Amino acid sequence: MSAEAVSGARQSTLRTANLGLVLRTVCAAGQPLSRADVATATGTTRATAARLADELVAGGLLDESEPSAPNGPGRPGIPLVPGASIAALGLQVDAGLLAARVLDLRGRVVAERVEDGDFVGSDPASTLQRLGALTVGLLAERPDLRLVGAGLALPGIVDAATGVLLRAPNLGWSDLRPADLLDLPLTPALGNEADLAARTVAESAPGRPGPHRDFLYLSGQIGVGGAAVLAGQVLSGTSGWAGEMGHVCVDPDGPACRCGSTGCLEQYAGRRALLSAAGLPRDAGPGELARRVEAGDPAARRAIDTAARALGIALAGVINVLDIPTVVLGGHLGELAPFLRPALQDHLRRRVLSGGWRPPTIEAAAALPAAGATGAALRALGDVVADPARWLG
């Protein structure tokens, strides 16, 4: 390769890296930044920052907003914000819902449809065709958006590299390629529902860190999904299957689980398990269980205490191995967090080796139906933030 070619390659690589640096700086900021602010934050010259920002604005990845009133001499800088026309699609199938959600690069939900239903043991072809039709109707509402990617969250073990769902026990699905049944203009990248839902805690918007960088996330649906997050990244394991905390064994002699094992955490803390233990019908919501507990119903109280004990056993083992300081409860577990927290904290203090010095904190995730769909869209937008040069003409 000639010296000129080597120099050109280096300049291209430098440009790509700097474009990513500028976009990440703007996305991570809590408030709009001017080009001068970007130069200061990135350590580049004003001319370089301005040139890179201009490229991103021309490509729609950044927008210019109205300048604020000047508070000193000279013209005020033009604030830069993530591009509102850039968006990604997040999809989700769970045992109790279908969801399609579109997020823009600012992290705003700009279109969504969520349908409740019972998809336990459902036919995958008809269910995914229903989701596809739902999505086509949703996308028709926003032809102005530039979709840069899509993702599908499923409650099971997935092979992300091949796009194959290996097994989803609560859906009763196995060994299928969902993209073949969706019939969409974009092929969604497959992901585990809990892994993707955890991303909504790790990021408050594309490229903007959330309140916690190291935490365990439990996704409470009909079953219990889980994810471990370290330094803001989901711990995926060698095959992408890490985090299945709902299938941590709490009691080997416990009830049979759909996964084929016995005594799994979700047999005590899953939504249907909790409702059944409280003597409530399976279609009752967590709110009804909470009302029963508040009213002093003994069966409801026992169900909560049993779930808290099972959670304490399962989570203590994970915390002792990984040394993670925070537990975030999502789904129905988040709704029931005020009732679960006291007993769960007691169990963790006793069972976590470091609990006497740093007891784990327990928080509820923001109430968000189909958090996995949001996480799937965040993942697609994260690819843009990481390498914006791919999306520039």
HELIX and SHEET records of a PDB file:
HELIX    1   1 ALA A    3  ALA A   28  1                                  26    
HELIX    2   2 ARG A   35  THR A   42  1                                   8    
HELIX    3   3 ARG A   46  ALA A   58  1                                  13    
HELIX    4   4 PRO A  124  ALA A  140  1                                  17    
HELIX    5   5 ALA A  179  LEU A  182  1                                   4    
HELIX    6   6 GLU A  193  ALA A  202  1                                  10    
HELIX    7   7 MET A  245  HIS A  247  5                                   3    
HELIX    8   8 GLU A  266  ALA A  269  1                                   4    
HELIX    9   9 ARG A  271  ALA A  277  1                                   7    
HELIX   10  10 PRO A  286  GLU A  294  1                                   9    
HELIX   11  11 PRO A  298  LEU A  322  1                                  25    
HELIX   12  12 GLY A  331  GLU A  335  1                                   5    
HELIX   13  13 ALA A  337  ARG A  351  1                                  15    
HELIX   14  14 LEU A  353  GLY A  356  5                                   4    
HELIX   15  15 ALA A  371  ALA A  386  1                                  16    
HELIX   16  16 PRO A  388  TRP A  391  5                                   4    
SHEET    1   A 2 LEU A  62  GLU A  64  0                                        
SHEET    2   A 2 LEU A  80  PRO A  82 -1                                        
SHEET    1   B 5 VAL A 109  ASP A 116  0                                        
SHEET    2   B 5 LEU A  97  ASP A 104 -1                                        
SHEET    3   B 5 ILE A  86  ASP A  94 -1                                        
SHEET    4   B 5 ARG A 146  LEU A 154  1                                        
SHEET    5   B 5 ALA A 189  ASN A 192  1                                        
SHEET    1   C 3 ILE A 157  ASP A 159  0                                        
SHEET    2   C 3 VAL A 164  ALA A 168 -1                                        
SHEET    3   C 3 TRP A 173  LEU A 176 -1                                        
SHEET    1   D 2 GLU A 203  ALA A 205  0                                        
SHEET    2   D 2 ARG A 208  PRO A 209 -1                                        
SHEET    1   E 5 GLN A 233  VAL A 234  0                                        
SHEET    2   E 5 VAL A 224  LEU A 230 -1                                        
SHEET    3   E 5 PHE A 215  GLY A 220 -1                                        
SHEET    4   E 5 THR A 326  GLY A 330  1                                        
SHEET    5   E 5 THR A 361  ALA A 364  1                                        
END                                                                             
